[in-house]
Amino acid sequence: MRSIRYAGTVLAILFLFNMSAAAAEKKEFTAKTDPDGVQRVEILAGSYFFDPNYIIVKVNVPVELKIRKEPGVIPHDIVLKAWN
């Protein structure tokens, strides 16, 4: 009986993992340069997601990020890596 319960738990975890992986699809955004020479990107931070979650910008062109957070209790962090 214990092995059946264990198998059911494992299946439930795998199902939830699969569902979260499917929800984490790549949402790509390519920034356009505005007339003032700045690339602007708006990002929505929600419960376990950022939309878009993949951003493409031009090198050596200023970028302005505007980040909004959905209401909720999940904290969010933004990490930017500068490539030299």
VMD Tcl script that builds the backbone (N, CA, C; Angstrom):
set m [mol new atoms 252]
animate dup $m
set s [atomselect $m all]
$s set {name element resname resid chain x y z} {
  {N N MET 1 A 0.824 -1.195 0.000}
  {CA C MET 1 A 0.000 0.000 0.000}
  {C C MET 1 A 0.866 1.256 0.000}
  {N N ARG 2 A 1.985 1.192 0.711}
  {CA C ARG 2 A 2.867 2.335 0.786}
  {C C ARG 2 A 3.476 2.660 -0.582}
  {N N SER 3 A 3.825 1.618 -1.344}
  {CA C SER 3 A 4.425 1.853 -2.663}
  {C C SER 3 A 3.419 2.480 -3.625}
  {N N ILE 4 A 2.143 2.143 -3.491}
  {CA C ILE 4 A 1.106 2.746 -4.341}
  {C C ILE 4 A 0.968 4.229 -4.008}
  {N N ARG 5 A 0.977 4.549 -2.733}
  {CA C ARG 5 A 0.875 5.945 -2.315}
  {C C ARG 5 A 2.106 6.721 -2.804}
  {N N TYR 6 A 3.286 6.109 -2.691}
  {CA C TYR 6 A 4.524 6.726 -3.154}
  {C C TYR 6 A 4.467 6.964 -4.667}
  {N N ALA 7 A 4.009 5.980 -5.414}
  {CA C ALA 7 A 3.895 6.114 -6.870}
  {C C ALA 7 A 2.908 7.218 -7.232}
  {N N GLY 8 A 1.814 7.315 -6.510}
  {CA C GLY 8 A 0.835 8.372 -6.763}
  {C C GLY 8 A 1.418 9.747 -6.493}
  {N N THR 9 A 2.206 9.851 -5.437}
  {CA C THR 9 A 2.851 11.123 -5.112}
  {C C THR 9 A 3.853 11.512 -6.190}
  {N N VAL 10 A 4.641 10.552 -6.627}
  {CA C VAL 10 A 5.625 10.822 -7.682}
  {C C VAL 10 A 4.921 11.250 -8.965}
  {N N LEU 11 A 3.841 10.586 -9.334}
  {CA C LEU 11 A 3.101 10.962 -10.534}
  {C C LEU 11 A 2.515 12.367 -10.415}
  {N N ALA 12 A 2.011 12.705 -9.253}
  {CA C ALA 12 A 1.452 14.046 -9.044}
  {C C ALA 12 A 2.533 15.107 -9.178}
  {N N ILE 13 A 3.713 14.850 -8.632}
  {CA C ILE 13 A 4.818 15.809 -8.728}
  {C C ILE 13 A 5.262 15.950 -10.180}
  {N N LEU 14 A 5.380 14.832 -10.879}
  {CA C LEU 14 A 5.767 14.896 -12.292}
  {C C LEU 14 A 4.737 15.652 -13.117}
  {N N PHE 15 A 3.464 15.452 -12.829}
  {CA C PHE 15 A 2.396 16.160 -13.539}
  {C C PHE 15 A 2.517 17.670 -13.311}
  {N N LEU 16 A 2.708 18.076 -12.058}
  {CA C LEU 16 A 2.827 19.503 -11.748}
  {C C LEU 16 A 4.075 20.102 -12.388}
  {N N PHE 17 A 5.184 19.362 -12.364}
  {CA C PHE 17 A 6.408 19.845 -12.991}
  {C C PHE 17 A 6.212 20.027 -14.491}
  {N N ASN 18 A 5.546 19.079 -15.110}
  {CA C ASN 18 A 5.286 19.148 -16.544}
  {C C ASN 18 A 4.390 20.343 -16.875}
  {N N MET 19 A 3.393 20.592 -16.052}
  {CA C MET 19 A 2.494 21.723 -16.279}
  {C C MET 19 A 3.241 23.042 -16.153}
  {N N SER 20 A 4.126 23.166 -15.154}
  {CA C SER 20 A 4.866 24.416 -14.976}
  {C C SER 20 A 5.867 24.614 -16.109}
  {N N ALA 21 A 6.458 23.538 -16.605}
  {CA C ALA 21 A 7.388 23.645 -17.732}
  {C C ALA 21 A 6.663 24.092 -18.991}
  {N N ALA 22 A 5.453 23.608 -19.202}
  {CA C ALA 22 A 4.670 24.013 -20.365}
  {C C ALA 22 A 4.279 25.477 -20.270}
  {N N ALA 23 A 4.016 25.952 -19.058}
  {CA C ALA 23 A 3.628 27.343 -18.864}
  {C C ALA 23 A 4.810 28.284 -19.052}
  {N N ALA 24 A 6.026 27.779 -18.949}
  {CA C ALA 24 A 7.224 28.603 -19.047}
  {C C ALA 24 A 7.717 28.695 -20.490}
  {N N GLU 25 A 6.823 28.928 -21.412}
  {CA C GLU 25 A 7.218 29.031 -22.810}
  {C C GLU 25 A 8.010 30.314 -23.030}
  {N N LYS 26 A 8.826 30.300 -24.057}
  {CA C LYS 26 A 9.667 31.447 -24.363}
  {C C LYS 26 A 8.823 32.531 -25.027}
  {N N LYS 27 A 8.767 33.702 -24.390}
  {CA C LYS 27 A 8.061 34.855 -24.948}
  {C C LYS 27 A 9.117 35.889 -25.309}
  {N N GLU 28 A 9.471 35.922 -26.566}
  {CA C GLU 28 A 10.567 36.749 -27.049}
  {C C GLU 28 A 10.070 38.123 -27.480}
  {N N PHE 29 A 10.878 39.155 -27.200}
  {CA C PHE 29 A 10.564 40.517 -27.612}
  {C C PHE 29 A 11.828 41.161 -28.159}
  {N N THR 30 A 11.748 41.721 -29.357}
  {CA C THR 30 A 12.871 42.445 -29.943}
  {C C THR 30 A 12.571 43.936 -29.844}
  {N N ALA 31 A 13.424 44.663 -29.130}
  {CA C ALA 31 A 13.203 46.092 -28.898}
  {C C ALA 31 A 13.464 46.881 -30.172}
  {N N LYS 32 A 12.622 47.845 -30.418}
  {CA C LYS 32 A 12.794 48.773 -31.534}
  {C C LYS 32 A 13.383 50.067 -30.982}
  {N N THR 33 A 14.180 50.749 -31.790}
  {CA C THR 33 A 14.779 52.014 -31.370}
  {C C THR 33 A 13.801 53.150 -31.679}
  {N N ASP 34 A 13.454 53.922 -30.641}
  {CA C ASP 34 A 12.558 55.068 -30.799}
  {C C ASP 34 A 13.294 56.212 -31.494}
  {N N PRO 35 A 12.563 57.233 -31.972}
  {CA C PRO 35 A 13.205 58.367 -32.650}
  {C C PRO 35 A 14.273 59.064 -31.804}
  {N N ASP 36 A 14.157 58.990 -30.477}
  {CA C ASP 36 A 15.168 59.629 -29.620}
  {C C ASP 36 A 16.397 58.744 -29.398}
  {N N GLY 37 A 16.445 57.577 -30.069}
  {CA C GLY 37 A 17.618 56.715 -29.997}
  {C C GLY 37 A 17.646 55.743 -28.837}
  {N N VAL 38 A 16.522 55.604 -28.108}
  {CA C VAL 38 A 16.450 54.715 -26.945}
  {C C VAL 38 A 15.560 53.520 -27.271}
  {N N GLN 39 A 16.021 52.326 -26.894}
  {CA C GLN 39 A 15.200 51.116 -27.015}
  {C C GLN 39 A 14.399 50.980 -25.720}
  {N N ARG 40 A 13.088 50.869 -25.830}
  {CA C ARG 40 A 12.239 50.770 -24.634}
  {C C ARG 40 A 11.547 49.417 -24.594}
  {N N VAL 41 A 11.545 48.830 -23.362}
  {CA C VAL 41 A 10.945 47.523 -23.153}
  {C C VAL 41 A 10.093 47.581 -21.890}
  {N N GLU 42 A 8.859 47.091 -21.978}
  {CA C GLU 42 A 7.986 46.976 -20.811}
  {C C GLU 42 A 7.904 45.514 -20.421}
  {N N ILE 43 A 8.110 45.231 -19.122}
  {CA C ILE 43 A 8.105 43.863 -18.607}
  {C C ILE 43 A 7.062 43.761 -17.504}
  {N N LEU 44 A 6.286 42.684 -17.534}
  {CA C LEU 44 A 5.332 42.389 -16.474}
  {C C LEU 44 A 5.886 41.241 -15.642}
  {N N ALA 45 A 6.014 41.470 -14.332}
  {CA C ALA 45 A 6.477 40.425 -13.414}
  {C C ALA 45 A 5.254 39.891 -12.684}
  {N N GLY 46 A 5.028 38.588 -12.802}
  {CA C GLY 46 A 3.876 37.967 -12.160}
  {C C GLY 46 A 4.302 36.826 -11.259}
  {N N SER 47 A 3.373 36.036 -10.852}
  {CA C SER 47 A 3.655 34.888 -9.998}
  {C C SER 47 A 4.439 33.855 -10.807}
  {N N TYR 48 A 5.733 33.844 -10.607}
  {CA C TYR 48 A 6.645 32.883 -11.240}
  {C C TYR 48 A 6.823 33.106 -12.738}
  {N N PHE 49 A 6.680 34.330 -13.223}
  {CA C PHE 49 A 6.940 34.583 -14.638}
  {C C PHE 49 A 7.320 36.038 -14.870}
  {N N PHE 50 A 8.000 36.271 -15.980}
  {CA C PHE 50 A 8.248 37.598 -16.516}
  {C C PHE 50 A 7.751 37.569 -17.957}
  {N N ASP 51 A 7.058 38.618 -18.383}
  {CA C ASP 51 A 6.506 38.674 -19.727}
  {C C ASP 51 A 6.905 39.997 -20.371}
  {N N PRO 52 A 7.761 40.007 -21.365}
  {CA C PRO 52 A 8.405 38.864 -21.997}
  {C C PRO 52 A 9.534 38.325 -21.113}
  {N N ASN 53 A 9.902 37.077 -21.369}
  {CA C ASN 53 A 10.959 36.468 -20.564}
  {C C ASN 53 A 12.270 36.341 -21.344}
  {N N TYR 54 A 12.311 36.862 -22.554}
  {CA C TYR 54 A 13.510 36.849 -23.379}
  {C C TYR 54 A 13.488 38.128 -24.206}
  {N N ILE 55 A 14.501 38.992 -24.029}
  {CA C ILE 55 A 14.512 40.303 -24.681}
  {C C ILE 55 A 15.770 40.440 -25.517}
  {N N ILE 56 A 15.612 40.925 -26.737}
  {CA C ILE 56 A 16.733 41.151 -27.631}
  {C C ILE 56 A 16.860 42.660 -27.863}
  {N N VAL 57 A 18.060 43.194 -27.620}
  {CA C VAL 57 A 18.333 44.614 -27.849}
  {C C VAL 57 A 19.607 44.750 -28.677}
  {N N LYS 58 A 19.781 45.920 -29.296}
  {CA C LYS 58 A 20.978 46.195 -30.080}
  {C C LYS 58 A 22.123 46.596 -29.145}
  {N N VAL 59 A 23.320 46.221 -29.536}
  {CA C VAL 59 A 24.523 46.566 -28.778}
  {C C VAL 59 A 24.824 48.050 -28.945}
  {N N ASN 60 A 25.311 48.677 -27.870}
  {CA C ASN 60 A 25.741 50.083 -27.865}
  {C C ASN 60 A 24.605 51.062 -28.168}
  {N N VAL 61 A 23.363 50.658 -27.887}
  {CA C VAL 61 A 22.202 51.530 -28.019}
  {C C VAL 61 A 21.528 51.561 -26.653}
  {N N PRO 62 A 21.243 52.758 -26.106}
  {CA C PRO 62 A 20.640 52.834 -24.770}
  {C C PRO 62 A 19.327 52.043 -24.688}
  {N N VAL 63 A 19.099 51.429 -23.515}
  {CA C VAL 63 A 17.889 50.633 -23.267}
  {C C VAL 63 A 17.207 51.154 -22.008}
  {N N GLU 64 A 15.901 51.325 -22.098}
  {CA C GLU 64 A 15.105 51.715 -20.931}
  {C C GLU 64 A 14.134 50.582 -20.629}
  {N N LEU 65 A 14.208 50.050 -19.400}
  {CA C LEU 65 A 13.299 48.988 -18.973}
  {C C LEU 65 A 12.244 49.572 -18.043}
  {N N LYS 66 A 10.989 49.262 -18.323}
  {CA C LYS 66 A 9.890 49.649 -17.446}
  {C C LYS 66 A 9.292 48.342 -16.930}
  {N N ILE 67 A 9.379 48.119 -15.614}
  {CA C ILE 67 A 8.962 46.841 -15.044}
  {C C ILE 67 A 7.769 47.068 -14.110}
  {N N ARG 68 A 6.696 46.332 -14.392}
  {CA C ARG 68 A 5.496 46.373 -13.547}
  {C C ARG 68 A 5.373 45.034 -12.833}
  {N N LYS 69 A 4.842 45.052 -11.627}
  {CA C LYS 69 A 4.643 43.829 -10.851}
  {C C LYS 69 A 3.147 43.614 -10.652}
  {N N GLU 70 A 2.697 42.379 -10.950}
  {CA C GLU 70 A 1.310 42.023 -10.659}
  {C C GLU 70 A 1.104 42.024 -9.152}
  {N N PRO 71 A -0.102 42.348 -8.686}
  {CA C PRO 71 A -0.352 42.261 -7.248}
  {C C PRO 71 A -0.158 40.829 -6.755}
  {N N GLY 72 A 0.378 40.688 -5.570}
  {CA C GLY 72 A 0.593 39.359 -5.005}
  {C C GLY 72 A 1.694 39.379 -3.969}
  {N N VAL 73 A 1.993 38.214 -3.439}
  {CA C VAL 73 A 2.971 38.126 -2.361}
  {C C VAL 73 A 4.310 37.550 -2.811}
  {N N ILE 74 A 4.436 37.131 -4.061}
  {CA C ILE 74 A 5.677 36.537 -4.550}
  {C C ILE 74 A 6.664 37.658 -4.867}
  {N N PRO 75 A 7.839 37.698 -4.200}
  {CA C PRO 75 A 8.831 38.732 -4.512}
  {C C PRO 75 A 9.514 38.438 -5.847}
  {N N HIS 76 A 9.996 39.487 -6.493}
  {CA C HIS 76 A 10.657 39.343 -7.787}
  {C C HIS 76 A 12.003 40.051 -7.757}
  {N N ASP 77 A 12.960 39.507 -8.479}
  {CA C ASP 77 A 14.265 40.128 -8.639}
  {C C ASP 77 A 14.556 40.257 -10.121}
  {N N ILE 78 A 15.232 41.327 -10.474}
  {CA C ILE 78 A 15.703 41.518 -11.835}
  {C C ILE 78 A 17.224 41.547 -11.761}
  {N N VAL 79 A 17.878 40.731 -12.577}
  {CA C VAL 79 A 19.330 40.692 -12.609}
  {C C VAL 79 A 19.771 41.018 -14.028}
  {N N LEU 80 A 20.633 42.016 -14.152}
  {CA C LEU 80 A 21.175 42.404 -15.451}
  {C C LEU 80 A 22.664 42.082 -15.462}
  {N N LYS 81 A 23.102 41.411 -16.494}
  {CA C LYS 81 A 24.516 41.086 -16.641}
  {C C LYS 81 A 25.093 41.907 -17.783}
  {N N ALA 82 A 26.149 42.647 -17.498}
  {CA C ALA 82 A 26.825 43.414 -18.536}
  {C C ALA 82 A 27.908 42.535 -19.147}
  {N N TRP 83 A 27.873 42.416 -20.441}
  {CA C TRP 83 A 28.870 41.604 -21.134}
  {C C TRP 83 A 29.945 42.541 -21.651}
  {N N ASN 84 A 31.159 42.282 -21.250}
  {CA C ASN 84 A 32.270 43.162 -21.676}
  {C C ASN 84 A 32.981 42.575 -22.859}
}
mol reanalyze $m
mol bondsrecalc $m
mol representation Tube
mol addrep $m
